[in-house]
Amino acid sequence: MKKEDHFSRYSRQIFIEEIGLEGQKKISSSKVLVIGAGGLGSPVIQYLAAAGVGTLGVADFDEVELHNLNRQIIHTENRVGLSKVKSAETFVGELNHQITFIGIEKKINKNNAEVILSQYDVIVDGSDNFSTRYLVNDTCVKLKKTLVYGSILGFSGQVAVFNHSGSKNLRDIFPEPPFDEDVPDCDSLGVLGALPGMIGSMMALQALKIIIDLPVSVNQMTLVDTMKWRFQTIDF
């Protein structure tokens, strides 16, 4: 892409005083890992790719299913049965050919977490189980990586930035994970598709602010209740 086309593409970001050309350069040279290409990962992938994140890693071991499509907006009917990583790669390639896409078609586990996460500047966790969330958190603490965290259920969501420049992490607010089988999930209770769109967009925005070196709230968690339309921030 020609230089002037690059400017035109990202001009509405560059025009923001707090971003400018230098901020866009930071975005274009950044490396972000998105864990999960589902309900939360979809809007994160969408907006990070649109913003011009230079290297976008996506880790997921699942395939696209029909019931995903009410909320996992980067996937389409004709990609049902395809791996979510391959589907995400197709989406990103069609949206922004400048992005270096790295697909990781495997589950993040204790044997590969450090190797995978160490290659990225910012980690965005859109996983849907506590074992992965705590493993990712603990690995980010060990590697001194900033973690953008989000979760959803029903009409409610949570967003936080963990381990940013030495700030607190997931275990400082929830020391131990519950057993996955004891916690309701979207498979059993459902989720309205616009909710992960909201929470995922908030996560993407936090990731971009971190990349640009803009201030982000730490040692806080934002609670979103879309049924009563309440937004609450708690300190921990």
N, C-alpha and C positions, 0 to 999 in steps of 0.2 A: 504494500500500500504506500502511495506517495505521501510525503511529509504533510502536504496540505490536506490530503484526505484524512490523515491521522488526526490532524487538528480539527477538521470539520466533524469527524465522528464523535470526538470527545469534548467538543467545544462547550457544551452546556455544563460539563463538569469543570472544565478549565476556567470558565467565566466566574465560578465561585471563588471569592477572594481567598478563602482559607485553603483552597486546593491549588489553583493555578497550574502552570506548566510543570513546576517542580513536583507538585502532588501527583499529577498524572504520570510523570516519569517513575515515581515510586510505585504507583499501581502497576504500570507496565513491566516493571522489573521484579515484582513480588511473586512469591510462590505460596499458594494456599492449598491446603488439603481439606476436602470436604468428605467427611465420613458419613456415608449413607446418601443414596440418590433417590430417596423416597419423598414423603410429604414435606419434611423440613429441608432436605437436601435440594429438592427441585427448585424452589425459589432462590435459595442461596446460589446454586450453580447458575441459574438464569441471570441474576443481577451481577454476580462477580464476572461472568463472561461478558455481559453487556458493558460493564465498567472498564474492561480491558486488562484484567489481571493477567500478568504475563504467562505464568505457569499455573494450571489448575489441575490438581490431582483429585480424583474421585475414587473412593473405595467402597465397593458394594459387592456382595456375592450372590445377590438374588436376581430373579428374572421378572420382567414386567408381566403383571396379571391384570385382567380386566377391571377388577375391583380397585386397583391402584389409581385409575384414571380420574376419579372424582377429586383428587387432591394432588397427584404427582404430575404436575402440569408439563414437564418436559418430555413426558412419554406420550405416545399416540396409539391409536387402535392397531395400526399396521405394524407396531413393534411389540405387541403382546407375544410373549414367549421368548423374546430377545433378552439378553442380559441387560440389566439396568445400566451397567457401565457402558456397554456398546450403544445403548439408546441415548445416554447422556452425551457420549462422544459425537453422535450424529447431530444432536440438538446444538451443541456448542459449535461444531463445524459449520452448520448452516447459519448460525447467528453471528459468529465472529471468527473468521479464518486466521486472525492473528494469534489466537490463543494456542499455547502449547498445552495440549490435553494429555494427561497421563492417567490411563485407566488401570485400576487395581482391582481385579476380579477375585478378591479373596476376603475372608473375614479377618478383621484385625484381632490378633491374639497375642498372648504373652511371648510367643516366639518371633513374631515379626514386627511388633509395635514400634520398638525403638528404631529399627532400621528404616521403616517407612516414615515415621513422623519426623525423624531427624533431617529429612531432606526439604522440609518446608518451613516458612517463616511463621505462618499463622495456621492453627488447626481449628476447623469448624466442625463441631460434633452434632450431627443430626441423626445419630443412631437411635434405635427404639428399644434398647434393653439395658438394664443396669450394669450387667457384667462388662459390657463394652464401654459404657460411660465412665465407669470407675477405672478401668484399665487405661483408657485414653487420658483421663485426668492424671492418674499417677505417672504415666509416661511423660506427659507434658511437664509435670513438676520436676521429674528427674532430668529432663532435657532442657529445662528453663524455656519452654515454649508457651506462648500465649494461647489460651483456649477460649473460643466462643461457644457457649453452651445454650441449648434450647430444648424444651420438651413441650408436648401437647397432649391433651386428653379432653374429649368432649368439646366443651366451649372454653376451656382454660388453657393457658400457656405460661411458660417461664422463659426468661432470657437472662443471661449473666455473662460477664467476662471474668475468667479465672486466670490466675497465675500470670498476670500482666505486670512486668517489671517488679516481680516479687510480691504481688498482691496475694490475697487468700485464694484458696481453691475449693473444689467441690466438697472435700472432706471437712472443711472448716464449717460448712453449714449442714451437711449431712455426713457424719463421720463414717457410717457403715451403710452399704447398700442393702435394701430389702431383698428377699428372694423374689426373682422374677415372677414365679407362679403365684405369689401373694399380692401382686399389684395388677389392677386392671389395665388393659391396654386398648389400643384402637381396634384391634381385631375383635375384641369382645364387646366393647362399648361404643365403638364407632367414633368418627370425627367428621365435622363439616369442613369441606375442602378449603374454604376461605381462611380458616383459622391457621393452618400451617403456612398459608400464603403470608399472613400477617407476621407470624413469629419468625418464619424464615427470612422475610424481608428485613426485619429488625436485626437478625443475626448477620445478614449480609452487610447491612449498614455499619454495624459495629466492626466487622472485619475490615471494611474499607477505611473507617476512621483510624483503626490501629495501624494499617499500612501507611497511611498518610501522616501519621504521628499527630493526629488530633486527639484532644482529651476524651477519654471514655471513663464512665463510672466504674469503679472497682469496689470490691467488698460490699456489693449490693446485688440484689436480685429483683428483677421486675416481674411482677405477677399480673397477668392479663386475664380478666374475666369478661368474656364477650357476651355472656348472657345478661349480666347486669351492667355491662359496659363500664367496668371499673379497672383502673390501672393503679397498681400499688407498688411502691418500692420499699423493700426491707433491707436493713443493714445487717451484716453479720461479721 
